Amino acid sequence: MSCAALLSLNISFSPAFNRSLTLKRTNHSVAAPTTACLNVDVRAPDSDQKPLIHEKRSSEIIADEKKFIVGTYARAPVVLSSGKGCKLYDVEGREYLDLTSGIAVNALGHGDPDWVAAVTHQASVLAHVSNIYYTVPQVELAKCLVGSSFADRVFFCNSGTEANEAAIKFSRKFQRFSHPDEKNPSVEFIAFTNCFHGRTMGALALTSKEHYRTPFEPVMPGVTFLEYGDTQATVEMIQSGKIAAVFVEPIQGEGGIYSATKEFLKSLRTACDNAGCLLVFDEVQCGLGRTGFLWAHEAYDVYPDIMTLAKPLAGGLPIGAVLVTEKVATAINYGDHGSTFAGNPLVCNAGIAVLDKISTPSFLASVSEKGQYFKDLLIKKLGQNSYVKEIRGFGLIIGIELDVSASPLVDACQQSGLLVLTAGKGNVVRIVPPLIISKEELDLAAEILVKCFPVLDQGVKN
Ligand SMILES: Cc1ncc(COP(=O)(O)O)c(C=O)c1O
């Protein structure tokens, strides 16, 4: 039976943001189209107007999600429908301050006018043609990425995991290409404790959390996990001659906001050079301005052979990119890798708008300044809190490590209008706001966080 559904939305905004939404749906369980009319008043970002509450609508959507969508996500019970800047609004009109940016994606916040213009213009001109043909935005974005990084060439894909998947293939191909007569070329990989590289079979094999991997084994063999920061063990393993590439996040995001040391990354660089093995920096989460440096590795003055990017690059549209040196690119031939959607004109034009803004020195300086301001504020207000073990990170990627689960705090923040994430073993509050966030918004976020901390006492008493 056909599962086709027709969803037609007519959304009109009056000056008072009175939203009239008409929804027509045909699905496999309802033969005739059904029509529902909803009138929802959504508070304008700067107005005092109180939103109307439509509890039922949120609960209906959540119930339908549970019925129709494969249950891979334990979502927060919030149905978001619009956003502007660092604010998000749910279908009942409640306002949230967004310190998640869609997991480090919406670097320019929601509805950035230049991003919207780039997307709407390109959508009206040409959205997709496949990689059978050349398109201007793809080549232009590649030029911008090369011009602003260590890299000589770019391969586009659609997500972070795909970027790492491509990096795995490129690393193995590089080793075969560099040692054509070698019967047993280096095909193994090193990854580190607390790392996260993605959910597809190769990237998953490189991801440290066992419970992500074990239900799907066998994953790609040949990965050794070493302690993040253990220079001696890593250098020894690289010297074994079996390693095609070392995958490392200069700052680990999902793993709990742990930063590498300069000494560690420098030692990896030297050992890789000596052994002919590639150094891959996964900057899917920490790259593109989040640290206050355009690329996180610039903070360490250590440069990779391959860097993988994704999340913020197209400001909310799906994109991934693998940046490589000429040495690596030389090993890759026609047909070695590819993707139907990758680097289409729509996402690439969005990417150009994002990179254009983020790469300006004043934008990056503002990220550093606001990051330091917020970290100092958190240390001042929470540094002595008995639940807080450490407040770490730099730029606008900050973690508050607790000695208990962070979930009750994250839930309480959400109920108080502040969205934050967890990381690590669930004991770290992860803060990755849009990079455009203001100091006033950071002050408000700190205030809500502090007010919500007592919720942790209930967990202890239980
Ligand atoms: C460092 C890192 N690499 C790779 C990925 C996977 O990216 P995606 O979810 O786009 O596949 C993530 C996602 O959180 C990440 O943080």
The ligand as a Gaussian input file, in Angstrom:
#p B3LYP/6-31G(d) Opt

LIG

0 1
 C       33.371000      14.816000      16.256000
 C       32.225000      14.225000      15.502000
 N       32.467000      13.481000      14.420000
 C       31.481000      12.941000      13.698000
 C       30.163000      13.115000      14.049000
 C       29.067000      12.498000      13.238000
 O       28.394000      13.498000      12.534000
 P       26.957000      13.221000      11.903000
 O       25.999000      13.088000      13.032000
 O       26.705000      14.419000      11.037000
 O       27.073000      11.975000      11.100000
 C       29.856000      13.884000      15.180000
 C       28.457000      14.063000      15.600000
 O       28.142000      14.467000      16.673000
 C       30.910000      14.446000      15.915000
 O       30.675000      15.185000      17.014000

